[in-house]
Amino acid sequence: MGGFLDAYTFLTRGGVFANAQTGNMVLFGVGLSERNLNKALSYFIPVLSFFIGIIIAEVIKTKYKNQANFHWRQLVVLLECIALVVVAFIPESGNLEANAIISFVCSLQVEAFRRFHGNPYATTMCTGNLRSATENLYHYRNNGDKTALHKSLQYFAIIGIFIFGGGIGAMITKMTGFSAVLCPAAVLVGVILLMTKEEL
């Protein structure tokens, strides 16, 4: 989903990447240095949205982690889905708000889904995944550790899926415009249903 949303925001929401906040923090600093408060604010709002999303994900986890009828992550995914549907109906004049909401969605995602087969990973950005993939590949080459090779291949697979999502996201966004964001929303509905089936 991360690659798809980055392609979407880049192509339709002002040429920005809404997933990772490092760039927004740098550009916030640039705006402050230029004494351009409007510019600085436009980059600070997505960072603030990301911050709020992390807190909300943790609140949901704390409140519902022992719930017997459903998994707390289902609520997080449902919230992500609703937020993306809202974004689909925000016009171009509301790009700042749309990007802030997508940053919020990405923070929910990255906080709720932090491990894959016991290994830490990021669902909405690839820098850490690339580091882990390369580190484990080195350990395999250096020590012949097959477990490290397996981990490395898992990380490279996640990176490949991210790139694939970006490509699919670009194609669908070019065809459908703002409403393209409904596609990851539909995928999230499927995720909720799968999680519900597992709970049953």
Sequence and secondary structure as in RCSB ss.txt:
>XXXX:A:sequence
MGGFLDAYTFLTRGGVFANAQTGNMVLFGVGLSERNLNKALSYFIPVLSFFIGIIIAEVIKTKYKNQANFHWRQL
VVLLECIALVVVAFIPESGNLEANAIISFVCSLQVEAFRRFHGNPYATTMCTGNLRSATENLYHYRNNGDKTALH
KSLQYFAIIGIFIFGGGIGAMITKMTGFSAVLCPAAVLVGVILLMTKEEL
>XXXX:A:secstr
 HHHHHHHHHHHTTS   S SHHHHHHHHHHHHTT HHHHHHHHHHHHHHHHHHHHHHHHHHHHTT SSS HHHH
HHHHHHHHHHHHHT  GGGHHHHHHHHHHHHHHHHHH  EETTEE  SS  HHHHHHHHHHHHHHHHH  HHHHH
HHHHHHHHHHHHHHHHHHHHHHHHHHGGGGGHHHHHHHHHHHHHHHHHH 
